[in-house]
Amino acid sequence: MLQEDTMLKKINAVISLLLIAMILIHIGVCCYSYAAMWYDPMIIKSIARITAGLVTVHALLSIAAFFFMHDGAALTKYPRQNLRLILLRATALLMLLLLHPHFTAFKFMESPDPFTVQRKLLVILPEFLFFGTTLLHVGLAFTRGLITLGLLKNDRQERTADRIMWIICGLFFAASVGIILRAVWLWH
């Protein structure tokens, strides 16, 4: 059973790392769309569908690990790691709640209706929350995937990988905030 548990975790780690790459690509394409006022449904939706497929597999594997392998069940044993685990689960739930507003954000770009301040805020706030929550989840998850696959051997490597990913996530978030603000305020 232990080998099966380890294999499930390794498969989920690979899926997680692929998902992180797709999320960063998706956010990058969304930011480009906002910056260029360009929307190609085929490209955006293809990337989104691949990402959604990976999210579904990752969520199912994570649920299986939690319920069937008691992954993280002893929350008092490793407080620092469990804080990360609690934040991962909370951000995952928040991302699910923010998916619908995120899906509808690009419909505003296609709409011929004039943009009031209220309509603009209905686009901006959920997008900021969605990108921020998603990038927080990515920042928290990245090194966990590398550790599970045995790619990080010590605390120094883990801290270095964490710092690099937090810088990447911070840059993506700052870029997305600036680009979305500019794009939404320039809309008719």
Phi, psi and chi 1 to 4 in degrees:
 res  aa     phi    psi   chi1   chi2   chi3   chi4
   1 MET       -  -36.5 -176.2   68.1  170.7      -
   2 LEU   -62.4  -40.5 -173.8   58.7      -      -
   3 GLN   -65.2  -38.5  -86.7 -170.5  -34.4      -
   4 GLU   -64.7  -41.4  -68.6  169.9    0.3      -
   5 ASP   -60.6  -46.2  -68.3   -7.2      -      -
   6 THR   -64.3  -41.2  -57.4      -      -      -
   7 MET   -64.2  -42.4 -176.6   57.5   73.7      -
   8 LEU   -60.7  -43.5 -179.0   65.2      -      -
   9 LYS   -65.1  -38.8  -75.5 -176.3  176.9 -174.7
  10 LYS   -68.8  -40.3  -73.4 -173.0  178.5 -161.1
  11 ILE   -62.0  -44.1  -69.3  169.4      -      -
  12 ASN   -64.3  -35.7 -161.1   20.4      -      -
  13 ALA   -64.8  -42.0      -      -      -      -
  14 VAL   -63.4  -46.4  169.1      -      -      -
  15 ILE   -59.2  -43.1  -63.5  -65.9      -      -
  16 SER   -60.2  -44.8  -63.3      -      -      -
  17 LEU   -68.0  -38.6  -66.2  173.1      -      -
  18 LEU   -62.7  -42.0  -71.7  171.3      -      -
  19 LEU   -63.1  -41.9  179.8   56.2      -      -
  20 ILE   -58.9  -44.7  -73.4  168.6      -      -
  21 ALA   -61.4  -43.7      -      -      -      -
  22 MET   -67.2  -37.0  -73.8  -53.4  -60.0      -
  23 ILE   -63.3  -45.0  -73.8  169.3      -      -
  24 LEU   -64.7  -39.0  -66.3  175.7      -      -
  25 ILE   -63.4  -46.0  -70.9  167.6      -      -
  26 HIS   -61.3  -46.0 -178.5   63.3      -      -
  27 ILE   -63.4  -41.4  -70.0  173.4      -      -
  28 GLY   -60.4  -44.0      -      -      -      -
  29 VAL   -67.8  -40.0  170.4      -      -      -
  30 CYS   -60.7  -44.3  -73.6      -      -      -
  31 CYS   -63.3  -41.0  -74.8      -      -      -
  32 TYR   -61.8  -41.3  176.2   79.1      -      -
  33 SER   -60.5  -45.0  -65.6      -      -      -
  34 TYR   -65.4  -43.1  -80.6  116.4      -      -
  35 ALA   -67.3  -40.3      -      -      -      -
  36 ALA   -92.7   -4.1      -      -      -      -
  37 MET    54.4   43.0  -60.0  -53.7  -86.4      -
  38 TRP  -119.1  137.3  161.6   86.9      -      -
  39 TYR  -142.6  113.0 -179.7   69.2      -      -
  40 ASP  -113.9  102.1 -175.3  -25.6      -      -
  41 PRO   -55.7  -35.9  -16.5   23.6      -      -
  42 MET   -63.7  -45.8 -170.8  171.5  133.5      -
  43 ILE   -69.5  -51.5  -67.6  171.9      -      -
  44 ILE   -58.6  -47.9  -61.8  -75.8      -      -
  45 LYS   -71.7  -30.8  -70.0 -179.6 -179.8 -177.2
  46 SER   -64.8  -46.8  -65.1      -      -      -
  47 ILE   -62.7  -43.4  -67.2  169.5      -      -
  48 ALA   -62.9  -39.8      -      -      -      -
  49 ARG   -67.0  -41.1  -74.6 -176.9 -178.0  116.0
  50 ILE   -61.9  -45.9  -67.0  166.8      -      -
  51 THR   -61.1  -44.7  -54.9      -      -      -
  52 ALA   -62.9  -38.9      -      -      -      -
  53 GLY   -62.5  -44.5      -      -      -      -
  54 LEU   -65.7  -38.3  -71.0  170.1      -      -
  55 VAL   -60.4  -44.4  165.6      -      -      -
  56 THR   -61.8  -48.3  -58.2      -      -      -
  57 VAL   -62.8  -44.9  172.4      -      -      -
  58 HIS   -61.2  -44.1  171.7   62.4      -      -
  59 ALA   -63.6  -43.9      -      -      -      -
  60 LEU   -63.9  -42.6  -68.0  172.1      -      -
  61 LEU   -66.3  -38.6  -68.9  172.6      -      -
  62 SER   -65.4  -41.3  -64.7      -      -      -
  63 ILE   -64.1  -42.6  -70.6  167.3      -      -
  64 ALA   -61.3  -43.7      -      -      -      -
  65 ALA   -62.3  -41.3      -      -      -      -
  66 PHE   -67.8  -49.1  178.8   74.7      -      -
  67 PHE   -83.3  -34.3  -75.0  108.3      -      -
  68 PHE  -101.0  -19.3  -57.4  117.4      -      -
  69 MET  -115.1    1.0  -64.4  175.5   -3.3      -
  70 HIS    55.6   39.6  -52.9  -69.2      -      -
  71 ASP   -67.5  116.9 -174.5   40.5      -      -
  72 GLY    77.5   17.7      -      -      -      -
  73 ALA   -68.7  -33.0      -      -      -      -
  74 ALA   -90.6   84.2      -      -      -      -
  75 LEU   -70.0  -13.9  -68.5  178.0      -      -
  76 THR   -94.1  -11.5   57.5      -      -      -
  77 LYS   -69.7  -45.0 -168.3  171.3 -178.1 -178.4
  78 TYR  -129.3   83.2  -56.6  104.2      -      -
  79 PRO   -58.3  -41.1   -3.5    3.6      -      -
  80 ARG   -66.3  -46.3 -170.7  177.0  128.4 -124.3
  81 GLN   -66.4  -36.3  -72.2   83.8   -5.1      -
  82 ASN   -72.6  -29.8  -74.5  -40.1      -      -
  83 LEU   -61.5  -43.3  175.2   60.4      -      -
  84 ARG   -61.6  -43.4 -173.7 -179.4  -75.9 -119.5
  85 LEU   -63.8  -42.8 -174.4   63.1      -      -
  86 ILE   -63.3  -43.8  -70.2  165.2      -      -
  87 LEU   -64.5  -37.8  -72.5  171.0      -      -
  88 LEU   -60.5  -45.9  -84.2  166.6      -      -
  89 ARG   -67.4  -40.1  -70.0  178.8 -178.9  154.0
  90 ALA   -65.7  -43.0      -      -      -      -
  91 THR   -68.4  -33.9   54.0      -      -      -
  92 ALA   -62.0  -44.4      -      -      -      -
  93 LEU   -64.9  -43.7  179.3   61.2      -      -
  94 LEU   -63.8  -38.4 -169.4   53.1      -      -
  95 MET   -60.8  -42.7  -77.4 -172.8  -59.5      -
  96 LEU   -60.9  -40.6  -71.3  173.5      -      -
  97 LEU   -68.0  -28.0  -65.4  172.7      -      -
  98 LEU   -93.9   -0.7  -68.4  167.5      -      -
  99 LEU   -61.9  -45.8  -90.9  177.6      -      -
 100 HIS   -60.3  -49.1  178.6   69.9      -      -
 101 PRO   -60.0  -34.5  -19.9   27.5      -      -
 102 HIS   -65.5  -43.8  174.0   64.6      -      -
 103 PHE   -60.7  -35.3  -70.3  158.6      -      -
 104 THR   -85.5  -10.0   59.2      -      -      -
 105 ALA   -59.2  -42.0      -      -      -      -
 106 PHE   -74.3  -18.1  -81.0   99.9      -      -
 107 LYS   -64.4  -29.0  -70.3 -178.1 -177.7  176.5
 108 PHE   -63.9  -35.7  -78.0  104.4      -      -
 109 MET   -66.0  -33.5  -72.7  177.6   76.0      -
 110 GLU   -83.4  -16.7  -63.1  176.3  -42.9      -
 111 SER   -73.5  135.3  172.2      -      -      -
 112 PRO   -82.5   -6.4   29.6  -33.3      -      -
 113 ASP   -66.5  144.9  -61.7  -26.8      -      -
 114 PRO   -66.3  151.2   17.9  -23.9      -      -
 115 PHE   -98.1  117.9  -78.8   86.7      -      -
 116 THR   -87.7  167.6   62.8      -      -      -
 117 VAL   -58.9  -39.7  171.6      -      -      -
 118 GLN   -63.7  -42.8  -67.6   83.6    4.4      -
 119 ARG   -64.8  -38.8  -80.4 -168.2   73.2 -156.4
 120 LYS   -64.8  -41.8  -71.2  178.3  180.0 -176.1
 121 LEU   -65.9  -33.2  -72.1  174.0      -      -
 122 LEU   -64.5  -22.8  -75.6  173.3      -      -
 123 VAL   -88.5  -48.7  173.6      -      -      -
 124 ILE   -64.4  -53.9  -69.3  173.7      -      -
 125 LEU   -61.2  -49.5  -64.1  178.2      -      -
 126 PRO   -63.8  -35.3  -21.8   31.4      -      -
 127 GLU   -65.5  -43.3  -77.2  -67.3   86.0      -
 128 PHE   -60.8  -46.5  -71.2  170.0      -      -
 129 LEU   -62.0  -43.3  -78.7  170.9      -      -
 130 PHE   -64.7  -50.5 -176.8   73.3      -      -
 131 PHE   -63.8  -42.3  -74.6  140.5      -      -
 132 GLY   -62.5  -45.8      -      -      -      -
 133 THR   -64.5  -43.5  -58.6      -      -      -
 134 THR   -63.8  -44.4  -58.7      -      -      -
 135 LEU   -70.1  -31.7  -70.0  165.7      -      -
 136 LEU   -63.1  -44.4  177.5   58.6      -      -
 137 HIS   -61.6  -44.3 -169.7   81.4      -      -
 138 VAL   -61.1  -46.7  164.0      -      -      -
 139 GLY   -60.4  -37.7      -      -      -      -
 140 LEU   -73.0  -32.6  -68.3  165.1      -      -
 141 ALA   -88.8  -27.3      -      -      -      -
 142 PHE   -53.6  -56.3 -178.5   68.3      -      -
 143 THR   -68.0  -27.9   54.4      -      -      -
 144 ARG   -60.5  -41.7  -55.3  -75.3   64.6   90.3
 145 GLY   -64.9  -42.8      -      -      -      -
 146 LEU   -64.8  -39.3  -64.3  176.7      -      -
 147 ILE   -64.6  -46.2  -70.6  167.6      -      -
 148 THR   -59.0  -36.4  -60.1      -      -      -
 149 LEU   -83.3   -0.9  -66.2  173.0      -      -
 150 GLY    77.1   19.9      -      -      -      -
 151 LEU   -86.9  -17.0  -60.7  173.8      -      -
 152 LEU  -113.6  126.0  -61.5  178.5      -      -
 153 LYS  -101.4  -17.0  -55.5  -65.1 -176.3 -164.5
 154 ASN  -152.5  174.1   56.2   50.7      -      -
 155 ASP   -62.5  -36.8  -73.2  -16.5      -      -
 156 ARG   -62.4  -45.1 -166.8  179.4  116.2 -100.2
 157 GLN   -63.6  -38.8  -71.0  178.0  -21.8      -
 158 GLU   -64.3  -45.8 -179.2 -177.2  -12.8      -
 159 ARG   -62.8  -41.4  -77.5 -169.7  -55.7  -85.2
 160 THR   -63.2  -47.5  -58.9      -      -      -
 161 ALA   -62.4  -41.1      -      -      -      -
 162 ASP   -59.4  -48.2  -95.4  -21.4      -      -
 163 ARG   -60.7  -44.6  -75.4 -176.9 -173.6  121.5
 164 ILE   -61.1  -46.1  -68.5  167.8      -      -
 165 MET   -67.5  -38.3 -174.5   48.6   72.7      -
 166 TRP   -65.0  -36.0  -75.1  117.6      -      -
 167 ILE   -65.0  -46.1  -70.6  168.7      -      -
 168 ILE   -60.1  -48.2  -68.9  168.3      -      -
 169 CYS   -62.9  -40.3  -71.1      -      -      -
 170 GLY   -63.7  -42.4      -      -      -      -
 171 LEU   -64.9  -43.1  -69.2  172.1      -      -
 172 PHE   -61.3  -42.1  -94.2   76.4      -      -
 173 PHE   -67.5  -45.8 -174.6   68.2      -      -
 174 ALA   -60.6  -43.5      -      -      -      -
 175 ALA   -63.2  -44.4      -      -      -      -
 176 SER   -65.1  -40.7   66.5      -      -      -
 177 VAL   -61.8  -49.7  166.0      -      -      -
 178 GLY   -62.3  -45.0      -      -      -      -
 179 ILE   -68.1  -43.4  -71.0  167.8      -      -
 180 ILE   -65.8  -44.2  -68.4  168.5      -      -
 181 LEU   -57.0  -49.1  -84.6  174.3      -      -
 182 ARG   -60.7  -48.7  179.7 -170.2  160.9  -83.9
 183 ALA   -63.5  -46.5      -      -      -      -
 184 VAL   -67.3  -40.0  170.9      -      -      -
 185 TRP   -72.1  -21.4  -69.8  113.1      -      -
 186 LEU   -84.8  -15.2  -69.8  177.7      -      -
 187 TRP   -61.7  148.8  -73.7  -16.2      -      -
 188 HIS   -48.9      -   46.4 -121.9      -      -
